[in-house]
Amino acid sequence: MPLPFSDVPAFRRDPLALLLDRAASNESAFAPLYLGLRPLWLVTDPKVARAVLKWPSAAIDKGSLVQTIAPLVGKSLLTNKGLEHSSVKEAVHRHVHRNSVVANLDRMIAIINQFVTRMLVDGRLDTEKDLPLLAFQLACVIVFGHDATSAADRTLLVNAVRTVEAAVAASMFRLPFLPRWPGELRRETQLLEEARETIKFVIRRVRASEHKSDVVRGLEAAGLDDEALAAEVLGLLIAGHHTTGATMGWLIHHLAEDPELAEMIAIEADEVLGGLEENDDARLKQAQLSHTFVSEILRLYPAGWWTSREMFKPVEIDGKKFTVGDTLMIAPWQLHRDARLWFQPHEMRLDRSYTEPAYVPFGVGARACIGMSIAWFELQLFVLQVSSALRFKRLTAGAPQPKPSITLLFPPSRYEVTMRDSALHGQDAA
């Protein structure tokens, strides 16, 4: 019988490999992971995983594993449970959907066009620096409102969110019996406090702006003060901008690796972008190749690579009995790359069906990612615009490997950026 915490070293060394190995060597729907005093069960059957995610929250909900990050991120949609979660989600959900993107489509197109121009001027793309800032700009349009934040505000927010994300990543499955130096704790506490104060400072500026978004207005109407609103915004930005920025990195990587695919998407872009500039978002739905490409990238590199659920009542699932306090882990990374569920699971293929039960890049049920329709829209718009104008050549040596943190990150990489030939010819003709 494995000892408590015996999987922690392997998890901290390479959690992605551990999840795949443990699932492959297990024949039941639940594979044990020894990351604490009690086993944590990895749900390896996609139908069972979906059932767990849709289970009534009175019996199964986010529990102690997720609550360990609450002191770092505050009380928000990321950590709240039950009625507290549903009431805030309702206030946000009314304003975070595809229509809210369409209403800001011209602004988002302009932001990506500015990014394209800047990349051509620089001739280089630094994924660690450039993509999070682009994703942050796009997120700010939806979360804060058109022109409700300045470039200086966004820079402050990026640094604040990175501080919190780093603290969360460092805390994941830290062995509780290992001491931490008092100086280290004081430094972390100080940095987190400064980050929270920065976010509250920007929130106060946004609330005073006549350009503030419907999202902010909805949270205000729900009675949230600066502290609570800052926590919700932090949660939205952690769950949104970094995931989008990381996924953009993988999109660019595969465009660079497959010039033929990049040209095919560019041809599709030439056919639909003109309509989008006239706020005709229906044209985007006709761009099937870019939609499939984004779908496959989300399968290979799900930014939300794991989540967990805890039993608050005794429950029997798929013939296995769980008691109060038992914890289940559901890992889209494992479900998306399980050879029992997918043909050539580690390969990029554009002939797959994304209606399979094992395809859960944004989760399912009441706790599915609140911004999934926005993320999909942004990513498809991004890949069409950059493919239409740019070509990428990777300068960083070695194949990029996913970096598991609070989200699944794209590793720091640099690309040479040049203008697409047909885009250049089009400019000459003009």
C-alpha positions in Angstrom: 0.0 0.0 0.0 1.6 3.3 -1.0 2.2 5.8 1.8 0.5 9.2 2.2 2.2 11.9 0.1 4.2 9.3 -1.8 3.1 10.7 -5.1 4.0 14.3 -4.2 7.6 14.2 -5.5 6.5 12.8 -8.8 3.7 15.3 -9.1 5.9 18.3 -8.4 8.5 16.9 -10.8 6.1 16.2 -13.7 2.4 16.2 -12.9 1.4 15.8 -16.6 3.4 12.5 -16.9 2.1 11.2 -13.6 -1.5 11.7 -14.5 -1.1 9.9 -17.9 0.9 7.1 -16.3 -1.5 6.5 -13.4 -4.5 6.5 -15.8 -2.8 4.1 -18.2 -2.0 1.6 -15.4 -5.5 1.7 -13.9 -8.5 -0.3 -15.3 -11.3 1.3 -13.2 -12.9 4.7 -13.5 -10.9 5.9 -10.5 -7.1 5.9 -10.2 -5.6 6.7 -6.8 -3.1 9.5 -6.3 -1.3 9.8 -3.0 -0.9 13.5 -2.6 -2.1 13.9 1.0 -3.1 11.9 4.1 -6.0 10.4 2.1 -5.9 9.2 -1.5 -7.2 11.6 -4.1 -9.0 9.8 -6.9 -8.3 10.7 -10.6 -11.4 10.2 -12.6 -10.3 8.5 -15.9 -13.7 7.6 -17.4 -15.0 10.7 -19.4 -18.7 9.8 -18.8 -18.1 9.4 -15.1 -16.1 12.7 -15.1 -19.0 14.5 -16.7 -21.4 13.1 -14.2 -19.2 14.3 -11.3 -19.0 17.8 -12.8 -22.8 17.9 -13.1 -23.5 16.5 -9.7 -25.7 18.6 -7.4 -23.4 20.9 -5.4 -25.0 20.0 -2.1 -23.2 16.6 -2.4 -20.2 17.3 -4.6 -18.5 20.7 -4.9 -15.1 22.4 -4.9 -13.5 21.5 -1.7 -10.3 21.8 0.4 -7.9 21.3 -2.5 -9.3 24.4 -4.2 -9.8 26.3 -1.0 -6.0 26.1 -0.3 -5.7 28.9 -2.9 -8.5 31.1 -1.4 -6.1 33.0 0.9 -4.1 33.9 -2.2 -6.8 34.8 -4.7 -9.7 35.8 -2.3 -13.3 34.7 -2.4 -14.5 34.6 -6.0 -16.0 32.4 -8.6 -12.7 30.4 -8.5 -13.2 29.4 -4.9 -16.8 30.0 -3.8 -19.3 27.2 -3.3 -23.0 26.7 -3.3 -25.4 29.7 -3.3 -22.5 32.2 -2.9 -21.0 30.9 -6.2 -24.3 30.7 -8.1 -25.4 34.3 -7.2 -22.2 35.9 -8.3 -22.0 33.7 -11.4 -25.5 34.8 -12.4 -24.5 38.5 -12.0 -21.5 38.0 -14.3 -23.0 35.5 -16.7 -25.6 38.0 -18.0 -22.7 40.0 -19.4 -20.0 37.5 -20.3 -21.2 35.7 -23.5 -20.7 35.8 -27.3 -22.9 38.9 -27.7 -20.7 40.9 -25.4 -17.8 40.1 -27.7 -19.8 41.0 -30.8 -20.6 44.4 -29.3 -16.8 45.0 -28.9 -15.8 43.3 -32.2 -14.4 46.4 -33.9 -12.3 47.2 -30.8 -10.9 43.7 -30.5 -10.1 43.6 -34.3 -8.2 46.9 -33.8 -6.3 45.5 -30.8 -5.1 42.4 -32.7 -4.3 44.6 -35.8 -2.1 46.8 -33.5 -0.4 43.6 -32.3 0.2 42.5 -35.9 1.7 45.8 -36.8 3.9 45.9 -33.7 5.2 42.4 -34.5 6.1 43.4 -38.1 8.0 46.5 -36.8 9.9 44.5 -34.2 10.4 41.4 -36.4 10.3 39.3 -33.3 7.7 37.7 -31.0 8.5 37.0 -27.4 5.6 34.7 -26.2 6.3 35.4 -22.5 6.0 39.2 -22.9 3.8 39.8 -25.9 1.0 37.3 -25.8 -0.1 37.8 -22.1 -0.3 41.5 -22.8 -2.4 41.0 -25.9 -4.7 38.6 -24.1 -4.9 41.1 -21.2 -5.9 43.9 -23.6 -8.7 41.7 -25.0 -9.8 40.6 -21.6 -9.9 44.2 -20.3 -12.3 45.2 -23.1 -14.8 42.6 -21.8 -14.1 42.8 -18.1 -13.6 46.5 -17.6 -15.1 48.2 -20.7 -13.9 50.0 -23.8 -11.3 52.6 -22.8 -12.0 52.1 -19.0 -8.4 51.3 -18.4 -5.2 52.9 -19.6 -2.0 51.2 -20.8 -0.4 52.0 -17.4 -3.4 50.4 -15.6 -3.0 47.2 -17.7 0.7 47.0 -17.0 0.0 47.3 -13.3 -2.7 44.6 -13.5 -0.5 42.2 -15.5 2.3 42.4 -12.8 -0.2 42.0 -10.0 -1.9 39.0 -11.5 1.5 37.4 -12.2 2.4 37.8 -8.6 -0.7 36.0 -7.4 -0.4 33.3 -10.0 3.2 32.6 -9.0 2.2 32.3 -5.3 -0.7 29.9 -6.2 1.6 27.8 -8.4 4.2 27.5 -5.6 1.5 26.5 -3.1 0.1 23.6 -5.1 0.6 20.4 -3.2 3.3 21.8 -1.0 4.2 19.3 1.6 2.6 20.7 4.8 5.2 19.4 7.2 8.1 21.2 5.4 9.0 24.4 7.2 9.2 27.7 5.4 11.6 30.5 6.3 9.9 33.4 8.1 11.6 35.8 5.7 10.1 33.9 2.7 6.6 34.1 4.2 6.9 37.8 5.0 8.1 38.5 1.5 5.3 36.5 -0.1 2.7 38.2 2.2 4.0 41.6 1.3 4.0 40.9 -2.5 0.4 39.6 -2.3 -0.8 42.6 -0.4 0.8 44.9 -2.8 -0.8 43.0 -5.7 -4.3 43.2 -4.1 -3.9 46.9 -3.4 -2.9 47.4 -7.1 -6.0 45.6 -8.3 -8.3 47.6 -5.9 -6.6 50.8 -7.1 -7.5 50.0 -10.7 -11.0 48.8 -9.8 -11.7 52.2 -8.1 -10.6 54.0 -11.3 -12.8 51.7 -13.4 -15.8 52.2 -11.2 -15.5 56.0 -11.6 -15.2 55.7 -15.4 -18.2 56.4 -17.6 -16.8 53.7 -19.9 -17.0 50.9 -17.3 -18.3 47.6 -18.6 -21.7 45.8 -18.0 -19.7 43.2 -16.1 -18.5 45.8 -13.6 -22.0 47.3 -13.4 -23.5 43.8 -12.8 -21.1 43.1 -9.9 -21.9 46.5 -8.5 -25.6 45.7 -8.7 -24.9 42.5 -6.8 -23.7 44.6 -3.9 -20.0 43.9 -4.2 -17.6 46.4 -2.6 -14.1 47.2 -3.8 -12.6 44.3 -2.0 -15.0 41.7 -3.3 -15.1 43.2 -6.7 -11.3 43.1 -6.9 -11.4 39.4 -5.9 -13.9 38.6 -8.7 -11.8 40.6 -11.3 -8.7 38.8 -10.2 -10.5 35.5 -10.6 -11.7 36.4 -14.1 -8.3 37.5 -15.2 -6.5 34.5 -13.8 -9.1 32.2 -15.4 -9.2 34.2 -18.6 -6.2 36.1 -19.8 -3.3 33.7 -19.0 -5.2 30.8 -20.4 -5.9 32.7 -23.6 -2.3 33.9 -23.9 -1.0 30.4 -23.4 -3.3 29.0 -26.0 -2.2 31.7 -28.4 1.3 30.5 -28.0 0.4 27.0 -29.1 -1.6 28.3 -32.0 1.5 30.3 -33.2 3.8 27.3 -32.6 1.7 25.0 -34.9 1.3 27.7 -37.5 5.2 28.0 -37.5 5.6 24.2 -37.7 3.1 23.7 -40.5 3.3 26.4 -43.2 0.8 24.6 -45.4 -1.8 24.7 -42.7 -1.0 28.3 -42.0 -1.5 29.2 -45.6 -4.9 27.3 -45.7 -6.1 29.3 -42.7 -4.8 32.5 -44.2 -6.9 31.8 -47.4 -9.9 31.3 -45.1 -9.1 34.5 -43.3 -9.0 36.4 -46.6 -12.6 35.2 -47.2 -14.1 36.1 -43.8 -12.2 39.0 -42.3 -13.9 41.7 -44.5 -17.3 40.7 -43.2 -16.0 40.7 -39.6 -14.9 44.3 -40.0 -18.5 45.1 -40.8 -19.5 43.5 -37.4 -20.9 40.5 -39.3 -19.9 37.8 -36.8 -21.8 35.1 -38.7 -18.9 35.0 -41.1 -16.8 33.6 -38.3 -19.1 30.6 -37.9 -18.4 29.8 -41.6 -14.6 29.6 -41.0 -14.5 25.9 -40.2 -10.8 25.2 -40.6 -9.8 27.8 -38.1 -12.5 26.7 -35.7 -11.3 23.1 -36.0 -7.7 24.2 -35.5 -8.6 26.0 -32.3 -10.6 23.0 -31.1 -7.6 20.7 -31.6 -5.2 23.0 -29.9 -7.6 23.1 -26.9 -7.6 19.3 -26.9 -3.8 19.0 -27.0 -3.2 21.9 -24.5 -6.2 22.5 -22.3 -5.3 25.5 -20.2 -7.5 24.4 -17.4 -5.6 21.1 -17.1 -7.2 19.9 -13.8 -9.9 20.6 -11.3 -11.1 18.8 -8.2 -14.3 18.0 -6.4 -14.9 17.0 -2.8 -17.6 14.9 -1.2 -19.9 16.8 1.2 -22.2 13.8 1.5 -21.7 10.0 1.1 -22.0 9.3 -2.6 -21.8 6.2 -4.8 -20.5 6.7 -8.3 -20.0 4.0 -10.9 -20.2 1.3 -8.2 -17.6 2.9 -5.9 -18.6 4.4 -2.5 -17.1 7.7 -1.4 -17.3 9.2 2.1 -17.4 12.8 3.2 -14.1 14.5 2.6 -13.0 12.2 -0.3 -11.6 14.2 -3.2 -11.8 13.5 -7.0 -9.5 15.1 -9.6 -10.7 15.5 -13.2 -7.9 16.3 -15.6 -8.7 17.4 -19.1 -5.0 16.9 -19.9 -5.4 13.2 -19.1 -8.8 12.7 -20.7 -7.6 14.5 -23.9 -4.5 12.4 -24.3 -5.6 9.0 -23.2 -4.8 6.4 -26.0 -7.9 4.4 -25.0 -10.1 7.4 -25.9 -8.3 9.0 -28.9 -6.5 7.8 -32.0 -2.9 9.1 -31.9 -3.7 11.3 -28.9 -0.4 13.2 -28.9 -0.6 14.2 -32.6 -2.2 17.3 -34.1 -5.1 16.0 -36.3 -7.9 18.0 -37.8 -10.1 15.1 -38.6 -11.4 14.5 -35.1 -14.9 14.8 -33.6 -15.1 17.2 -30.7 -18.4 16.0 -29.5 -16.8 13.1 -27.7 -17.5 12.8 -23.9 -13.7 13.0 -23.3 -13.5 16.5 -24.8 -13.8 18.9 -21.9 -11.5 21.9 -22.4 -13.8 24.2 -20.5 -15.4 21.7 -18.2 -19.2 21.0 -18.2 -22.1 21.7 -15.9 -22.8 24.6 -13.6 -19.1 25.2 -13.0 -18.0 25.2 -16.6 -15.8 28.1 -17.6 -17.9 31.2 -17.6 -16.0 32.8 -20.4 -15.7 29.8 -22.8 -17.7 31.3 -25.6 -15.6 34.5 -25.4 -12.4 32.5 -25.3 -13.3 30.5 -28.4 -14.3 33.7 -30.2 -11.1 35.5 -29.3 -8.8 32.6 -30.3 -10.4 32.0 -33.6 -10.4 35.8 -34.4 -6.7 35.9 -33.3 -5.6 32.9 -35.5 -7.4 34.3 -38.5 -5.9 37.8 -38.2 -2.3 36.7 -37.6 -2.5 34.0 -40.3 -3.7 36.6 -42.8 -0.7 38.9 -42.2 2.2 37.1 -40.6 4.6 34.2 -40.9 6.5 32.8 -37.9 9.8 31.0 -37.5 10.8 29.6 -34.2 14.1 30.8 -32.9 14.2 29.1 -29.5 15.9 25.7 -29.7 14.1 22.4 -28.8 10.4 21.4 -28.9 8.3 23.5 -26.5 6.9 21.5 -23.6 3.7 22.5 -21.7 4.5 24.1 -18.3 1.9 23.0 -15.7 1.1 25.9 -13.3 -2.2 27.1 -12.0 -3.0 26.9 -15.8 -1.1 25.0 -18.5 1.4 27.6 -19.8 3.3 27.9 -23.1 7.0 28.0 -22.4 9.0 31.2 -23.0 9.9 31.2 -26.7 11.0 33.6 -29.4 9.9 33.7 -33.1 11.0 35.6 -36.1 8.0 37.4 -37.6 7.7 38.3 -41.3 4.9 39.5 -43.5 2.9 36.9 -45.4 3.7 37.1 -49.1 0.1 37.6 -50.3 -0.4 40.3 -47.7 2.7 42.1 -49.0 1.4 41.8 -52.6 -2.0 43.2 -51.5 -0.3 46.2 -50.0 1.7 46.7 -53.2 -1.5 46.6 -55.2 -3.1 49.1 -52.9 
